[in-house]
Amino acid sequence: MSMLRAVFRASHFGPTLLVTSISLLLALYFGYGWKSGIVAISIFGGQLIVGWTNDIFDFKDDLKHNRLKKPLVSGEISSKNLRYFVLVTSPIVILISIYGPLGYIGGSIAILGVLVALSYNFYFKSTLFSPLPYVFCFGALPIAIAKGIDKHIDLNGIFAGVFLGFSAHFINVLKDLKEDLKSGIRGFPQKIGARYSKILATISFSIGLIFVLLFFRSSS
């Protein structure tokens, strides 16, 4: 049981659960019915892979900053264990995404989202373009779910995802910004500093909420 808890904690379970919940609500909204649960499972699996990979990639830096809340740092689980879960989960996610309710188009977009999210860990995190994976993934999520059932996706829904994704990047980075600077990580939030990052996160989140309201209004 302790191993299971460590596995889920290593997936960044809070954000993973949030994205999964949004996916479930979108699937229900677009009319997947009981299949909405399968859509949510496919997105959940992808988020697990992203979270585990992030912890594997950041292990040395997390160890350096003694981030004992991370299961790898506390010794509750090993990198070998997480790599095993990534290898086992990946083909399952691909199969559910492509052959499940999302279909070939929606499933392919969802898988592309996972790959782009992984690119953040391996490349974008320490570049000026660090927000791009978040922007792409949040913007692509409603497109993937809409395409899976051959529904039209209003631009307001896409813009909502884009701005909320942009905000999510800053919110995610702010808590570790000082440590990131010490480690030489120079993404966009680190370059502009905490003050301007908070301002941009607030503005972007507010705009995102406006587009959410416009989306539901235009779709009603």
N, C-alpha and C positions, 0 to 999 in steps of 0.2 A: 504493500500500500504506500509506503514511504517513497519507493521508486516511482510509482505512478504519479504521486504528487509532484515529485521533482521533474518528471517528464513534462507535465503540464505547465509547471512554473517556468521551465526553460523555453517554453513556446511563447512567452510574453502573454500569458493567458488572458489578461484584461483586454488589451487591444484585439486579441484573436477572437474573444467572445463578442466584442463590440461589432467587429466587421461581420462576423457570422450572423449576429442578430439583425444587422442591417440587410444582409443578403436574404434572410428568411422573410423579413417584412416586405422587401421588394418583390420576392417571388410570389408571396401571397397577394400583393397588390396587382401584379401582372396576370394573376389568374392560374398559377400552377396547381392550386389546390393542395392535395395531400403530397404531391411531388415536391412541394416547397421544402420539405424536410430533407429530401435527397440533394436538392440544390444547396441547402445550407451545409450539409455534410461535405460536399465537394469543396466548397469555399473554406470550410473549417480545416479540412486536410491541407489545403494549400497554405493557409495561415500558420499551421503547425510547422510545416517545412521551413517557412521563412523565419519563424521565431527560433527554431532549433539551429538553423544555419547561422543566424545572427550571433547566438551565444557561442557557437563553435569558433566562428571567425574572430569574435571579440574576447575570447578567453584570456589571452595574454594581457590585454589591456585591462580587463576586469580584475584580473589577479593583481596587477600592478596597483590598482586603486582599492584593493581589498573589498570588492563589492560582494560581501558575503550573502546578500539576498539572491545572488545568482547561484543556482544549484551546482554548476561546474566549479565555481570558486569555493563553495562550502564543502565540496567533496561528496555531495549527495548522489551525484551521477557523474559518469565519465564522458569524455568526448567520443570515445569508442561506442558507448551506448547510444548517444545522440546520433552519430553517423549511421548506426544500424537502423534506428527509427526513421531517419530520412530516407535511406535506401528502400526500406520496406513500404513506407507510406507513399513515396513518389509514384510508383506504377499504379497503385490503387486510386490515387487522386486523378491521374490521367484517364484511367478507364471510366471512373464515375463521371468525370467531366465530359468526355467525348460521347460515351454511350448512355449517359443518364439523360435527365430532362433538358439539360442545356443544349444537347445536340452537338454537331460538329462545329458550327460557327460559334455559338455561345461558349461551348467548352474550350475551343481553341483560344478565344479571347481571355477566358478565365486563366488558362494555363500560361498564356503570354503575360498576364498580370503577375503571376507567381515569378516568372523568369525576370521580369523587370524589377520586382521587389528584391529579388536576389542580387540584381546588379547594383542595388544600393549598397548592400553589404560589401561587395567585392570591388566597387569602383566609385560610385557617385558620392558616397558618404563624406569623402574628404575633398570634394570639388565644389566649385561655385555653383554647379548645377544640381546640388544635392536634393532640392525639392522635387525635381522632375519625376523620379519614380513614384513618389507619393501622389503627385498630380495625375500621372498616367493611371495608376492603379485605382484610385478613387473615382476617376472619371470613367474608366473602362468598366467598372463593376455594374452600373445600371445598364450599360450597353450590352454586356454579356448576358445578363438575365433577360432583357427585352428581346434580344435576337434569338434566344433559346426557344421562345414561344412565338417567334415571328411577329412581335409587337413593335409599334413605332415608339421610339424613345424621344421625348421632347428635349430640346436643347437645354431647357431649364434644369432638367435632371442631370445632364452631363456637367453643366456649369456648377451645379450644387456640389457634385463630387469633386470637381477640380479645386474649388475654393476651400472645401472642407479638408481635402487632402493636403493642400498647401499649408493650411493652419495646423493640421495634425503633425506635419514634419517639425514645425517650430516647437509645438507643445512637447513632442517626444524628445527633442534635443535639449531643451532648456534645463531639464533636471540634471544633466551631466555636462553642461556647457563648460564649466571651469575645468573639469577633469579632461575633457576633450582637448582643450587648448594646451594643457600640460603634455598631452600625448601627441601633439602635433596634428590633430585632426582639424582641418580647415574647410569645413563645409560652409554653405551660405550663412546659416545662423551664427556660426562661430566668427565669421568675418565681420558681421555687422554688430555683434554684441547682444547681450541679454535685453537691454532696453528696447532697441529697435525690433528685436525678434518678438518681444511681447506685443509691441504695437502692431506689427504685421500679422501676428497670429490672431489678435483680437479683430482687426479689420477684416481679414480673410474669413474668419469664422462667421462674422456677422453677415458678410455678403453671401456666404454659403447658405446660411439659414434663410435669407431672403429668397434665394433661388429655390430652396426646398419648398417654401410657401407658394412661389410662383408655379412650381412643377405640379403640386397637388391642385392648385387652383385651375391651371390650364387643362388638367386631366379629368377634372370633375364634370 
